[in-house]
Every structure is written in structure tokens, then in C-alpha cells.
């Protein structure tokens, strides 16, 4: 009786981590003898039982039926990438990770930049590319962005948002590299240069918002999608108050804590309540101080006071506040029909609105400030609202009282207000 050698001696490929099942079942599944002595140095003792790739397709599905076919597959050279007997690698690849195998034919310098896509750093080209055939360019497994969102599920959900950024909806590659990049998140250019490829530059005016100056567009905008207009990360007021929730020192100025002024127990400027911050401020850049959308005096006075100087206010308020000495409709701040806004503002050195009002919010009605800064002096304003008018006792003159029509009684203080010789002190 002839003792048969161990199977692993006859078929060394079966000792590998993965062996090709036909190699385990018998060589004659794929090979047939030629009648010549075996083994011969040129391997002529056996030939394939069928030409490649038909031999492979007798067990495997055909891989050359789609629009784009990888050239080794097209040429029937399956063994360029796969071992026909066994391999230590998945899918019987002759090298691992798959990127090493791909690199034998493809130039992968595109994958050598600092920030690498995870499939690239892991060497798994097949995560995105089909190594045999595809109906999509570059042998992608599916179209972009559908391919990307298979892994980036959280971002993929944004495709269903109310507002989707067109470059994202169309093709992730508009903004991202697929293999590697010098920039974080695999973007193909630094922000804001990337954004300015499509959007107008936002740094071309005198006053520029800090995030814009720093080129940090994504501090306020989502690059993919948003439920808010203009792709804002949050509702506008909430977004602004993410930063303006504290005092901010900037060179020679300090921006006050706006969130504190907009607390629930305060009276809030109607423009903010109804339209948000951008009613008065340009979020990017402006020719006006404080990024205002229209002109407004920068200091305590307008010299001279004219309608154009207060264009910001007159976007909403009636310009007759400044233009008419007598009115019964333009303002509630009047003594009878005497326009007290006109009295305070319409002059060569007209008082600014901020001399009496906090333009964001205040604990007092009509946004009357509790105190205002005059140089180093915080001037107190003691204002009391009444049903038909009010009283005011600031640090610059004694208490004054006003009453709108109808005037029911005569009041010495009102009479004094009406006396031109006893006008409030002019600063």
C-alpha cells in the first residue's frame, strides 16, 4: 500500500489563510494534462481547461458587462490581481492592503498629502472603487454624493434639509478632495478662498465682521445644508448671541454684552424681535461703524443733524421725528403737539438717539437707558412712563414732564417745558 503524503505537502496553498475552493477540490477543475511529462520547467505538462476569463466566469459572475471595465478585467488578466490557488489576503489578492496592489499600476501621489481620507489611510481603495467594472467614472461604486453619504450618514441626512447648498447637492468633489489634502476636512482650498470661488468677497469695505476677517465662514454658515435661510447654523438671533453673550474688547472699543440687554425681563427693540440682527447690521462688512446697514452717528451728536445722518432709524421710524416741530402722529414723545424728538435732535449739534435710548434692549419702556456714558461719567436717566406721557430726570437737567393730547390739566412742569427759555440743557 502506497502511503499518500499529507495534503498540505501536495497543495501548499491550502495552508494559507484563504485558499481558492477549486484548488482544494482538485487541480483538474481548472487544469488538464497535455500528455507531456510533468513537472516540466516551462509548466507545459498542464494547460488551463478553458481560456481566461471564461474559466473564471464558469464559477464567478461576469465582470465586464458595465459601461467602464477595468483594463485587466477587459483583457481577461484576472491573475494580475488575484492568486488562482490561495492567498493570505482577502479576495485572494496577491498583495495587501489593496492600495499596494493598486499602486503597482496607478500613481497614488494624490494620496500623499497631510490629511488623508480614511479609506486611503487604511489602504482600502475598494471601499469607493469597484476593481472590476462600474457604470460611473473612476470606477466608483455609486454616484456622488450617494457614495459619500454611505459612510458620512450624518451629513447625508442634510440632503433632506429645507435649504441644501448647491455644490453639496450636486457633487461633494466641488469642495473636497477624495484622497488627500493639505486642508482639514479634505477641502481642496483654504476657507474663505474656497467660498469666494462662487461667492463675492466680503472683505472689501472699511468695517469687517471678525469671523469674516479671520476667513471663518463656517462659524456662521453650514457648508452643506440648513433649516435656516442663507445656510445659517442656527436661527439668526441665537447664532449672533453665541458670540455676543459677553463683553468683547476690540482695539479701542468694547462691544457690550448684547445677550444681557435682550433678557426676557427687558424691553427689546422691535426690529430685533421681528427681523433679527441683520435688520440693522450687515453680518459681513459695511461702510458704517458697527457694521450698520445705513448711516448713523458714531458719537453722542450729529453735526449737523439731518435725516441722512439717521438713515438707519428712518428705515423703520417716521422721518418727521426729525423734520416737524409740531405733530400729532409722528411720535408719542410729544407734549401736546410739540415734537420732543425734534426739540432734542433738530439743531446744528443734534443729540444722538443713544443719548437716551439703548438701541438693543432696556429695563425701561421705549428703550430708555438706565444710564449713558458721557466721557468718564455714567450719566443716570431716571425715566417714568405714564399712561399719557412720562417724566424724565437725567443727570443733565431737572425733572421734566410731558403729556400727549388731550391735555386735561395744566402742570407747571409742562408749562416750563413749553417755555423756550427753560429748554433742557444742551450738551
Buried (B, 14 or more C-beta within 10 A) or exposed (E): EEEEEEEEEEBEBBEBEBBBEBBBEEBEBBBEEEEEEEEEEEEEBBEEBEEBBEBBBEEEEEBBEBEBBBEBBBEBBBBBBBBBBBBEBEEBBBBBBBBBBBBEEEEBEEBEBEBBBEBBEEBBBBBBBBBBBBBBEEBBBBEBBBBBBEEBEEBBEBBEBEBBBEBBBEBBBBBBBBBBBEBEEBBBBEBBEBBBEEEEEBEEEEBBBEBBBEBBBBBBBBBBBBEBEEBBBBEBBEBBBEBBEEEBEEEEEEBEBBBBBBEEEBBBBEBBEEBBBBBBBBBBBBEBBBBBBBBBBEEBBBEEBBBEBBBBBBEEBBBBBBBBEEBEEBBEBBBBBBBBBBBBBBBEEBBBBBBBBBBBBBBBEEBBBEBBEEEEEEBEBBBBEEEEBBBBBBBBEEEBBBBBEEBEEEBEBBEBBEEEEEBBEEE
